Amino acid sequence: MEAVGMLEVFGLATAFAAADAGCKAGNVRLENFDKNKPANADELPVPLIVMIKFRGQVADVEAALEAATAKAEAMTGIVTKYKISRPTEDTEKMLKLNAFDKGTPHKVTDEEVEEI
């Protein structure tokens, strides 16, 4: 069973930079990002919170979280971070949920492009 490290950051650019730093620091893989726009978004440094999830062995996940946290703090900051060494089966189900999966993507057809 793989450990999971979760890091919530402000903004998508920060999420990509932090994910890159984390992957370079530990032998981990990324899961899909998740997003959240809180009710008080206008009061935040960036109005979008993004969750980064690292998977791998515990030591690698810890190294990834440490490097990703440092990168995010140097940019827009973090909301929170947490590591689960051995997620339960129910926790695994919940970790698969994410807001980016909502809806079916629209594929632009040639006809639509011609109309533009």
C-alpha positions in Angstrom: 0.0 0.0 0.0 1.3 3.5 -0.9 1.3 6.5 1.4 -0.4 9.6 0.2 0.7 13.2 0.9 -1.8 16.0 0.4 -0.9 19.7 0.0 -3.4 22.4 -0.5 -2.0 25.6 -2.1 -3.3 28.9 -3.4 -3.5 29.0 -7.2 -2.9 26.6 -10.1 0.5 28.0 -11.1 1.7 27.4 -7.5 0.3 23.9 -7.6 2.2 23.1 -10.8 5.5 24.5 -9.4 5.0 22.7 -6.0 4.1 19.4 -7.7 7.2 19.7 -9.9 9.4 20.3 -6.8 7.9 17.4 -4.9 8.3 15.0 -7.8 12.0 15.9 -8.1 12.6 15.5 -4.3 11.1 12.0 -3.9 10.3 8.9 -5.9 6.5 9.7 -6.1 3.8 10.0 -8.6 1.0 12.6 -8.8 -2.7 12.0 -8.7 -5.1 14.4 -10.4 -5.2 17.8 -8.8 -8.4 18.9 -7.1 -9.8 22.4 -6.8 -12.0 24.4 -4.5 -13.2 28.0 -4.6 -14.2 28.9 -1.1 -17.0 31.3 -0.2 -14.5 33.8 1.0 -12.4 33.6 -2.2 -12.1 37.4 -2.5 -10.3 37.5 0.8 -7.7 35.0 -0.2 -4.3 35.7 -1.8 -5.5 33.8 -4.9 -9.2 32.8 -5.2 -8.6 29.2 -6.0 -7.3 26.4 -3.7 -5.7 23.4 -5.4 -5.0 20.1 -3.7 -1.9 18.2 -4.8 -1.6 14.5 -4.0 1.7 12.6 -4.0 1.8 8.8 -3.9 4.7 6.5 -3.0 6.7 5.1 -0.1 6.4 7.0 3.2 9.9 8.5 3.1 9.5 9.6 -0.5 6.1 11.2 0.2 7.6 13.1 3.1 10.4 14.4 1.0 8.0 15.4 -1.7 5.7 17.2 0.8 8.7 19.1 2.3 10.0 20.3 -1.1 6.5 21.1 -2.4 5.7 23.1 0.8 8.9 25.1 0.5 8.1 26.0 -3.1 4.5 26.9 -2.4 5.4 29.0 0.6 7.9 30.9 -1.6 5.0 31.7 -4.0 1.4 32.2 -2.8 1.5 30.0 0.3 -0.2 26.8 1.5 -3.5 26.2 3.2 -2.6 22.9 4.8 -0.7 19.6 4.4 -1.2 16.1 5.6 0.3 12.6 5.1 -1.5 9.3 5.5 1.0 6.4 5.7 -1.6 3.6 5.2 -5.0 4.9 3.9 -8.0 2.7 4.7 -10.1 1.4 1.8 -12.8 4.0 2.6 -10.2 6.8 2.6 -8.9 5.5 -0.8 -12.4 5.9 -2.3 -12.7 9.5 -1.1 -9.2 10.4 -2.3 -10.4 9.5 -5.9 -13.0 12.3 -5.8 -12.1 15.6 -7.4 -13.9 18.7 -8.7 -12.0 18.7 -12.0 -14.0 15.6 -13.0 -17.4 17.5 -13.0 -19.1 17.5 -16.3 -18.2 16.1 -19.7 -15.6 18.1 -21.6 -16.9 19.7 -24.8 -15.0 18.8 -28.0 -15.0 21.6 -30.5 -16.1 20.4 -33.9 -14.7 21.7 -37.3 -18.1 23.3 -37.9 -17.9 25.3 -34.7 -14.4 26.5 -35.6 -15.7 27.7 -39.0 -18.4 29.7 -37.3 -15.9 31.6 -35.3 
